[in-house]
Amino acid sequence: MPSIQSTFVKYAMRAMRQMSLIYLDDIDRMRLEHDKALCRLPAPKGLHYQEVELPTCSAEFCHPSAEKNPKIILYLHGGGFLLGSARAHRALVGKIVSQSGIPALSVNYRLAPEHPFPAGLDDALSAYHYLLDQGYGPKDIFFMGDSAGGGLVLSLLLKLKSLELPQPLGAVVLSPWTDLTLSGDSLERCQKNDPILRAEHAGSWARSYYGSADPKSPLVSPLFGDWKDTAPILVQVGTDEILLDDSRRLGEKAAAAGAKIWVDLWEGMPHVWQFAWAYVPEAQQAIDKISRFLAILSEEQNPSAEQPILEQLAETEEKSQPFVEWWQKSSEWLQQSWSLGKK
């Protein structure tokens, strides 16, 4: 049964969604307000940030305070391909970095509609080459992303395969958008339960991204790709989100092709609930699993497709906050969130 904390946060998400609808016709203002809202979420202390320039975009290193780790995470943020930034994702990326001890390079890939497909994918590929040029080997690199960024991670895996370039050590995708043809039944089935995404807006956002490209192209909609001989993939998705079937069908299709993929379903969780790790116990538990998955791949390099990874991840210790501490933090965040869109 979902925690009371998750119910509270979903209520806040619904309120924020209603306010964000004001800016549907003003993409610049929507980007500003979106980033302002996410920047209010707390990031762990003791992290160090460094901005770098890539050939066509910028990126941000996030380094843990602990001693240097030879691995690195290439992170692609979410935001429907139209919104988001590395800075706005510091709360989520920083938590994963802090807990895993692995630094991350978070990419400010170019956004639609100004830069439709394949601009974002080209930037992601450029970031991978940048890390290789910095001395990281393919098996030192993890790919990770959420929502549209999760879909972009999967497209990047397929792009590497088509170019016959080496795959990374592994990938983690959170609530990925894998089907821009919008053929999943959960778009309608889960609409009343999804507190943040609306199916009625997904079509226009998808078209803004793929432009003149075929939405069934695997590099646009990785659901339709050939997943044989790709890196191990962990998918986390909530049963309350309209993109649920994007993950479920990906898992079924990729597993049938012999891919090493594990789909971790979370009952009653909304889209990218991991952002709320400071308030929601299920978010902290999900990040515990992500950290453990990275550790397993780092130790074993090449787990088999039959290996009970989800069972191993379930052994991670559950962590929860005292109710009073949770209530104080959640109340502060909700009060700040109410000001979204106000001058």
C-alpha positions as CSV (number, residue, x, y, z in Angstrom):
1,M,0.0,0.0,0.0
2,P,1.4,3.4,-0.9
3,S,2.6,5.5,2.0
4,I,0.6,8.5,3.3
5,Q,3.6,10.6,2.3
6,S,3.2,9.6,-1.3
7,T,-0.5,10.6,-1.2
8,F,0.4,14.0,0.2
9,V,3.0,14.6,-2.6
10,K,0.6,13.5,-5.3
11,Y,-1.8,16.1,-4.0
12,A,0.9,18.7,-4.3
13,M,1.7,17.5,-7.8
14,R,-1.9,17.9,-8.9
15,A,-1.9,21.5,-7.6
16,M,1.3,22.3,-9.4
17,R,0.0,20.8,-12.7
18,Q,-3.0,23.0,-12.6
19,M,-0.9,26.1,-12.2
20,S,1.5,25.1,-14.9
21,L,-1.3,24.9,-17.4
22,I,-1.4,28.7,-17.5
23,Y,1.8,28.7,-19.5
24,L,1.0,26.1,-22.2
25,D,1.3,28.8,-24.9
26,D,4.4,30.4,-23.4
27,I,7.3,27.9,-23.6
28,D,9.9,30.3,-22.2
29,R,7.8,31.0,-19.1
30,M,6.9,27.4,-18.7
31,R,10.6,26.5,-18.7
32,L,11.3,29.1,-16.1
33,E,8.5,28.0,-13.8
34,H,9.3,24.3,-14.3
35,D,12.9,24.8,-13.3
36,K,12.0,27.1,-10.4
37,A,9.7,24.4,-9.0
38,L,12.3,21.6,-9.2
39,C,15.0,23.8,-7.8
40,R,13.0,24.2,-4.6
41,L,13.5,20.5,-3.9
42,P,16.5,19.9,-1.6
43,A,19.8,18.5,-3.0
44,P,22.3,16.7,-0.7
45,K,25.0,18.9,0.8
46,G,28.7,18.4,0.2
47,L,28.5,18.0,-3.6
48,H,30.6,19.9,-6.1
49,Y,29.4,21.2,-9.5
50,Q,31.4,22.1,-12.5
51,E,30.0,23.3,-15.8
52,V,31.6,22.2,-19.1
53,E,31.0,23.1,-22.7
54,L,30.3,20.3,-25.3
55,P,30.3,21.0,-29.0
56,T,26.6,21.9,-29.2
57,C,25.5,22.3,-25.6
58,S,26.6,22.6,-22.0
59,A,26.8,20.0,-19.3
60,E,27.3,19.9,-15.5
61,F,29.5,17.6,-13.5
62,C,28.3,16.6,-10.1
63,H,31.0,15.2,-7.9
64,P,30.5,13.5,-4.5
65,S,32.6,14.6,-1.5
66,A,34.0,11.1,-1.1
67,E,37.2,9.8,-2.7
68,K,37.3,9.5,-6.5
69,N,35.2,6.8,-8.1
70,P,36.5,5.4,-11.5
71,K,32.9,5.1,-12.7
72,I,30.7,7.9,-14.0
73,I,27.0,8.4,-14.8
74,L,25.9,10.1,-18.0
75,Y,22.5,11.7,-17.0
76,L,19.8,12.9,-19.4
77,H,17.1,14.9,-17.7
78,G,13.4,14.7,-18.3
79,G,10.9,17.4,-19.3
80,G,9.0,16.1,-22.3
81,F,11.9,17.1,-24.6
82,L,10.7,20.7,-24.2
83,L,11.6,21.5,-20.6
84,G,14.3,20.9,-18.0
85,S,17.9,21.4,-17.2
86,A,20.9,19.9,-15.3
87,R,20.5,22.6,-12.6
88,A,16.8,21.8,-12.2
89,H,17.6,18.1,-11.7
90,R,20.2,18.6,-9.0
91,A,17.9,17.3,-6.3
92,L,17.6,13.9,-8.1
93,V,21.0,13.6,-9.7
94,G,22.7,14.8,-6.6
95,K,21.0,12.3,-4.4
96,I,22.0,9.4,-6.7
97,V,25.6,10.7,-6.8
98,S,25.7,11.2,-3.1
99,Q,24.3,7.7,-2.3
100,S,26.2,5.7,-4.9
101,G,29.4,7.7,-4.6
102,I,29.6,7.8,-8.5
103,P,29.9,11.3,-10.1
104,A,27.6,12.3,-12.9
105,L,27.7,14.4,-16.0
106,S,24.2,15.9,-16.5
107,V,23.7,17.1,-20.1
108,N,21.8,20.3,-21.1
109,Y,20.8,18.8,-24.4
110,R,19.1,21.1,-26.9
111,L,15.3,21.3,-26.5
112,A,12.4,21.2,-28.8
113,P,10.6,22.8,-30.5
114,E,13.6,25.0,-31.4
115,H,15.8,22.0,-31.8
116,P,13.7,18.9,-32.8
117,F,15.0,15.4,-33.3
118,P,17.8,14.4,-33.7
119,A,19.4,17.4,-31.9
120,G,18.9,16.0,-28.4
121,L,20.2,12.6,-29.4
122,D,23.2,14.1,-31.1
123,D,24.0,16.0,-27.9
124,A,23.7,12.8,-25.9
125,L,26.1,11.0,-28.3
126,S,28.5,13.9,-28.1
127,A,28.5,13.7,-24.3
128,Y,29.3,10.0,-24.5
129,H,32.3,10.8,-26.8
130,Y,33.3,13.6,-24.4
131,L,33.6,11.1,-21.5
132,L,35.5,8.7,-23.6
133,D,37.9,11.5,-24.5
134,Q,38.3,12.3,-20.8
135,G,39.7,8.8,-20.3
136,Y,36.7,6.9,-19.2
137,G,36.2,3.5,-20.8
138,P,32.8,2.3,-22.0
139,K,32.6,-0.1,-19.0
140,D,33.3,2.9,-16.7
141,I,30.1,4.6,-17.8
142,F,26.4,4.3,-16.8
143,F,23.6,5.9,-18.7
144,M,20.7,7.3,-16.7
145,G,17.7,9.4,-17.3
146,D,14.1,10.1,-16.4
147,S,10.9,10.5,-18.4
148,A,11.8,11.9,-21.9
149,G,15.5,11.7,-20.8
150,G,14.9,8.1,-20.0
151,G,13.6,7.6,-23.5
152,L,16.7,9.5,-24.9
153,V,19.0,7.1,-22.9
154,L,17.3,4.1,-24.6
155,S,17.6,5.8,-28.0
156,L,21.3,6.4,-27.3
157,L,21.8,2.7,-26.6
158,L,20.2,1.9,-30.0
159,K,22.3,4.6,-31.7
160,L,25.5,3.2,-30.4
161,K,24.4,-0.3,-31.6
162,S,23.7,1.1,-35.1
163,L,27.1,2.8,-35.2
164,E,28.8,-0.4,-33.9
165,L,30.2,1.5,-30.9
166,P,30.7,-0.1,-27.5
167,Q,27.8,-0.1,-25.1
168,P,28.1,1.4,-21.6
169,L,28.3,-0.8,-18.5
170,G,24.6,-0.4,-17.8
171,A,21.6,1.9,-17.9
172,V,18.9,3.1,-15.5
173,V,15.7,4.7,-16.8
174,L,13.0,6.2,-14.6
175,S,9.5,6.4,-16.0
176,P,10.8,6.5,-19.5
177,W,8.8,7.8,-22.5
178,T,9.5,5.1,-25.0
179,D,6.5,5.4,-27.4
180,L,5.9,8.7,-29.1
181,T,3.1,7.2,-31.2
182,L,1.1,7.1,-28.0
183,S,-0.2,3.6,-28.5
184,G,-0.1,2.4,-24.9
185,D,-3.4,1.6,-23.2
186,S,-2.3,3.2,-19.9
187,L,-2.6,6.7,-21.5
188,E,-6.3,6.4,-20.9
189,R,-6.4,3.7,-18.2
190,C,-4.2,5.6,-15.8
191,Q,-5.2,9.2,-16.6
192,K,-7.4,9.7,-13.5
193,N,-4.6,8.4,-11.2
194,D,-1.7,10.3,-12.8
195,P,-1.2,13.6,-10.8
196,I,1.3,15.2,-13.2
197,L,1.0,14.0,-16.8
198,R,-2.0,14.6,-19.1
199,A,-2.5,12.4,-22.2
200,E,-4.3,15.2,-24.0
201,H,-1.0,17.2,-24.1
202,A,1.3,14.4,-24.9
203,G,0.6,14.4,-28.7
204,S,1.5,18.0,-29.3
205,W,4.7,17.6,-27.2
206,A,5.7,14.5,-29.1
207,R,5.2,16.2,-32.5
208,S,7.2,19.2,-31.3
209,Y,10.1,16.8,-30.7
210,Y,10.0,14.4,-33.6
211,G,9.1,17.1,-36.2
212,S,9.3,15.6,-39.7
213,A,10.8,12.3,-38.5
214,D,8.8,9.0,-38.3
215,P,7.5,8.6,-34.7
216,K,7.9,4.8,-35.2
217,S,11.6,5.2,-35.8
218,P,13.4,3.3,-32.9
219,L,15.6,6.4,-32.4
220,V,12.5,8.4,-31.7
221,S,10.4,5.7,-30.0
222,P,12.9,3.2,-28.6
223,L,10.0,0.8,-27.9
224,F,10.2,-0.3,-31.5
225,G,14.0,-1.0,-31.4
226,D,16.0,-4.2,-31.7
227,W,17.3,-4.8,-28.1
228,K,19.6,-7.7,-28.8
229,D,23.1,-7.1,-27.6
230,T,22.5,-3.9,-25.6
231,A,23.7,-3.0,-22.1
232,P,21.8,-4.2,-19.0
233,I,18.9,-2.0,-18.2
234,L,17.0,-1.3,-15.0
235,V,13.5,0.4,-15.5
236,Q,11.6,1.9,-12.6
237,V,8.0,2.9,-13.2
238,G,4.9,3.7,-11.1
239,T,1.6,2.0,-11.6
240,D,-0.2,5.4,-11.4
241,E,1.4,7.0,-14.4
242,I,0.1,7.2,-18.0
243,L,3.5,6.0,-19.3
244,L,3.2,2.7,-17.4
245,D,2.7,0.7,-20.6
246,D,5.8,2.4,-22.2
247,S,7.9,0.5,-19.6
248,R,5.9,-2.7,-19.5
249,R,5.9,-3.2,-23.3
250,L,9.6,-2.3,-23.5
251,G,10.4,-4.9,-20.9
252,E,8.5,-7.6,-22.7
253,K,9.9,-6.7,-26.1
254,A,13.5,-6.4,-25.0
255,A,13.4,-9.5,-22.9
256,A,12.0,-11.5,-25.8
257,A,15.0,-10.3,-27.9
258,G,17.4,-11.6,-25.2
259,A,18.2,-8.2,-23.6
260,K,19.2,-8.0,-20.0
261,I,16.3,-5.8,-18.7
262,W,14.5,-5.7,-15.4
263,V,11.3,-3.7,-15.0
264,D,10.7,-2.6,-11.4
265,L,7.0,-1.8,-10.8
266,W,6.1,0.4,-7.9
267,E,2.5,0.2,-6.7
268,G,0.7,3.6,-6.6
269,M,3.7,5.7,-7.5
270,P,3.5,8.7,-9.8
271,H,5.8,9.8,-12.6
272,V,9.5,10.1,-11.5
273,W,8.5,9.9,-7.8
274,Q,12.2,9.5,-7.0
275,F,12.5,13.2,-7.1
276,A,10.7,13.3,-3.7
277,W,13.3,11.2,-1.8
278,A,13.4,13.7,1.0
279,Y,9.7,13.2,1.7
280,V,8.5,9.9,0.3
281,P,9.9,6.6,1.7
282,E,9.2,4.8,-1.6
283,A,11.4,7.4,-3.4
284,Q,14.3,6.7,-1.0
285,Q,13.8,3.0,-1.4
286,A,13.9,3.3,-5.2
287,I,17.2,5.2,-5.0
288,D,18.5,2.5,-2.7
289,K,17.7,0.0,-5.5
290,I,19.4,2.2,-8.1
291,S,22.6,2.4,-6.0
292,R,22.6,-1.3,-5.5
293,F,22.1,-2.0,-9.2
294,L,25.1,0.2,-10.0
295,A,27.1,-1.7,-7.4
296,I,26.1,-5.1,-8.8
297,L,27.1,-4.1,-12.3
298,S,30.3,-2.6,-11.1
299,E,31.2,-5.9,-9.3
300,E,29.9,-8.4,-11.8
301,Q,30.3,-6.5,-15.1
302,N,28.1,-8.9,-17.1
303,P,25.1,-10.4,-15.2
304,S,23.0,-12.9,-17.0
305,A,19.5,-12.0,-18.2
306,E,18.1,-14.8,-15.9
307,Q,19.8,-13.4,-12.8
308,P,17.2,-12.4,-10.2
309,I,18.4,-8.8,-10.1
310,L,15.0,-7.5,-8.8
311,E,15.1,-10.0,-5.9
312,Q,18.6,-8.9,-5.0
313,L,17.6,-5.2,-5.1
314,A,14.6,-6.0,-2.9
315,E,17.0,-6.9,-0.2
316,T,18.1,-3.3,0.2
317,E,17.3,-1.9,3.6
318,E,14.1,0.2,3.8
319,K,14.6,3.7,5.1
320,S,11.9,5.9,6.4
321,Q,11.8,9.3,8.2
322,P,10.1,10.0,11.5
323,F,6.6,11.3,10.8
324,V,7.3,14.7,12.4
325,E,10.4,15.3,10.4
326,W,8.6,14.3,7.2
327,W,5.7,16.6,7.9
328,Q,7.9,19.6,8.6
329,K,9.8,19.1,5.3
330,S,6.7,18.4,3.2
331,S,4.9,21.4,4.6
332,E,7.8,23.7,3.8
333,W,8.0,22.3,0.2
334,L,4.2,22.6,-0.3
335,Q,4.1,26.2,0.9
336,Q,6.9,27.1,-1.5
337,S,5.2,25.2,-4.4
338,W,2.0,27.2,-4.0
339,S,4.0,30.3,-5.1
340,L,4.6,28.7,-8.6
341,G,3.7,31.2,-11.2
342,K,3.4,34.1,-8.9
343,K,5.6,37.2,-9.3
